Amino acid sequence: MPMLCDSADMPLQSRMIHQHYFLGGSDWYIAEYSPDSRIFFGYAILSNDRQNSEWGYLSLDEMMDIKTPQGFEIDRDLHWEPKKAYDIPKISEASGW
């Protein structure tokens, strides 16, 4: 996975999404990571709200602290295969591509 800011000059739709995390109707798509700061750069869709979804920075530690009242946690999609953001229907639809 690229280091944080390694693909900053690349159009968002062309960035490779290397990991996918999910919980209920929320999805986090990860393009870059900094192991030193434990910060991701990626795309978040929270509660299926595609209108307010966005690219941004995400803290791995904060993501791992999220738990529902029933005790569910964010899971990593272990079957995820890297693909361009444009090829992910949820991102493409939300971004109007």
C-alpha positions as semicolon CSV with decimal commas, in nm:
position;residue;x (nm);y (nm);z (nm)
1;M;0,000;0,000;0,000
2;P;0,135;0,346;-0,081
3;M;0,257;0,569;0,198
4;L;0,044;0,869;0,293
5;C;0,054;1,137;0,018
6;D;0,243;0,914;-0,230
7;S;-0,041;0,936;-0,482
8;A;-0,146;1,297;-0,408
9;D;-0,083;1,403;-0,768
10;M;-0,308;1,126;-0,907
11;P;-0,677;1,192;-0,980
12;L;-0,899;1,051;-0,703
13;Q;-1,086;0,818;-0,939
14;S;-0,755;0,659;-1,047
15;R;-0,627;0,587;-0,697
16;M;-0,601;0,225;-0,599
17;I;-0,811;0,118;-0,303
18;H;-0,606;-0,140;-0,116
19;Q;-0,828;-0,219;0,181
20;H;-1,197;-0,209;0,269
21;Y;-1,340;-0,189;0,621
22;F;-1,708;-0,205;0,709
23;L;-1,961;-0,197;0,990
24;G;-2,335;-0,209;0,924
25;G;-2,409;0,048;0,652
26;S;-2,070;0,218;0,681
27;D;-1,771;0,158;0,454
28;W;-1,413;0,283;0,464
29;Y;-1,200;0,242;0,149
30;I;-0,827;0,281;0,206
31;A;-0,583;0,415;-0,054
32;E;-0,275;0,515;0,153
33;Y;-0,135;0,457;0,502
34;S;0,132;0,594;0,734
35;P;0,250;0,328;0,979
36;D;0,426;0,593;1,191
37;S;0,113;0,800;1,256
38;R;-0,135;0,511;1,197
39;I;-0,333;0,737;0,963
40;F;-0,513;0,627;0,646
41;F;-0,621;0,833;0,348
42;G;-0,933;0,703;0,185
43;Y;-1,302;0,734;0,120
44;A;-1,572;0,701;0,386
45;I;-1,943;0,636;0,345
46;L;-2,113;0,646;0,683
47;S;-2,461;0,503;0,742
48;N;-2,517;0,458;0,366
49;D;-2,517;0,839;0,330
50;R;-2,355;0,871;-0,012
51;Q;-2,451;1,237;-0,043
52;N;-2,220;1,330;0,246
53;S;-1,948;1,074;0,181
54;E;-1,598;1,205;0,124
55;W;-1,225;1,154;0,081
56;G;-1,018;1,229;0,388
57;Y;-0,783;1,116;0,661
58;L;-0,882;0,841;0,902
59;S;-0,718;0,731;1,224
60;L;-0,672;0,355;1,250
61;D;-0,678;0,382;1,630
62;E;-1,007;0,575;1,627
63;M;-1,160;0,328;1,383
64;M;-1,061;0,037;1,606
65;D;-1,225;0,207;1,907
66;I;-1,567;0,217;1,738
67;K;-1,814;-0,034;1,880
68;T;-2,191;-0,056;1,852
69;P;-2,402;-0,092;2,169
70;Q;-2,430;-0,462;2,078
71;G;-2,048;-0,494;2,075
72;F;-1,992;-0,511;1,698
73;E;-1,666;-0,365;1,569
74;I;-1,536;-0,247;1,233
75;D;-1,420;-0,544;1,027
76;R;-1,162;-0,560;0,752
77;D;-1,281;-0,725;0,432
78;L;-1,037;-1,015;0,407
79;H;-1,155;-1,100;0,054
80;W;-1,093;-0,750;-0,084
81;E;-0,889;-0,725;-0,401
82;P;-0,729;-0,387;-0,481
83;K;-0,903;-0,186;-0,752
84;K;-0,928;0,171;-0,870
85;A;-1,176;0,395;-0,690
86;Y;-1,361;0,441;-1,018
87;D;-1,430;0,066;-1,031
88;I;-1,600;0,058;-0,690
89;P;-1,973;0,116;-0,745
90;K;-2,041;0,285;-0,410
91;I;-1,757;0,537;-0,455
92;S;-1,832;0,594;-0,822
93;E;-2,202;0,654;-0,757
94;A;-2,141;0,884;-0,460
95;S;-1,882;1,084;-0,655
96;G;-2,096;1,115;-0,967
97;W;-1,843;0,940;-1,192
